[in-house]
């Protein structure tokens, strides 16, 4: 009996190297401006063409400004974006240029355009490629040398990971989102608890989750060390993909769906590891440390040094010193300086609907700087079409332009040193949002509630 992961992996094997890795066929390579230049240089140095350019999609996102997109002031960022464009022109690759309707964050654009489909193998030189697993694809982040491999041969050499199934059963409480589910799982599993595994998410909670929620959950798979996250495609998946620009049409659609319906783990499939959590145990979550697994329920308290091992206590103290938090204290009610809604984790239309549901009829706290950044131009247009932009404007917020923005300090949206940001992004590493910046990860609902009050706020209390 096979797992969903086994089925996709086995159907893409080109050959198995004896006592070595598997040569795996890749259906889709995504390329952005940060990790691709050296890969193209490798091809150029060896006089090799891109083997299947129609299987490659490229777009800039990391360096893209969110206030305007006429120019990039940072010379390094500008060079990376210009180099990507030149490489795409030289090698005949489809390129979604900055500022155009096709552009956005690569992990938002892929699924929404129907470029990421069930049963595919998908790679990108970016760790959060796991996002695409939400549609039932095997999606993995790879290194620059591996990007060159795929460009040259449309294959990659990989050792097969182990398999894990994480079941979430039951109904989520009011105010609890897919982001909270992911932060809860990471706190239970730790940031290395799934290292070496491909994780399949299953259970009634997952089946009842929207595609946007599934994309958020899969996005954060990498933050517990897993190689990929995957969710079996179902009617929710098919409804989301139908009519998308690059999705199959007509008879091809019917044939594709018939195949996609076979993409599920067999009833008797055996996983290398399996865990189950209850949805009712999950409350709105926030992080207190400098890794995504260092989190608590929003009304909980920071761990104390005597509640962990001596080795963990030293690490905890280091994290809390950086974050300027004390062991055993509550974080709810602490003032925040910046709020960020966006990233490939929470930059989709559902996230903006959730944010708007909290701030409608209220006003942004004067003490807070807010960056609200859609994950793509399509999302931005949906926000306008649904009148969400008006709700945001009336509450004192500005809708910015699609970009990775404040997820990472590679564009103008940097949180100043010492300032505290509450963010829907995926990482709270030291300096991730700017040198010396402090980051709390949370859901769009929690970020919205905090933007209104100016302090860390439980969305259930707004």
Secondary structure, DSSP 8 states (H G I E B T S, - for coil): ---HHHHHHHHTEEEE-TTS-EEEE-SEEEE-TTTSHHHHHHHHHHT---TTGGGEEEE--SS--SS--S---SHHHHHHHHHHHHHHHHHT-EEE-TTSTT-B-HHHHHHHTT-S-TT-EEEESSGGGGGGGGGT-EEEE--HHHHHHHHHHSEEEE---EEEEEEEES---TT--HHHHHHHHHHHH-TTTTTTEEEEEESHHHHTS-HHHHHHHHHGGGGGT-SEEE----HHHHHHHTT-TTS--THHHHHHHHHHTT-S--TT---SEEEEEEGGG---EEE-SSSTT-EEETTSB---GGGS-HHHHHHHHHHHHHHT--TT-B-TT-B-SEEEE-HHHH-SHHHHHHHHHHHTTS---TT-EEEEE-SBHHHHHHHHHTTHHHHHHHTT--EE-SS-GGGSSSSS----TT-EEEESSS---TTTTSTT-EEEE--HHHHHHHHHHSB---GGG-
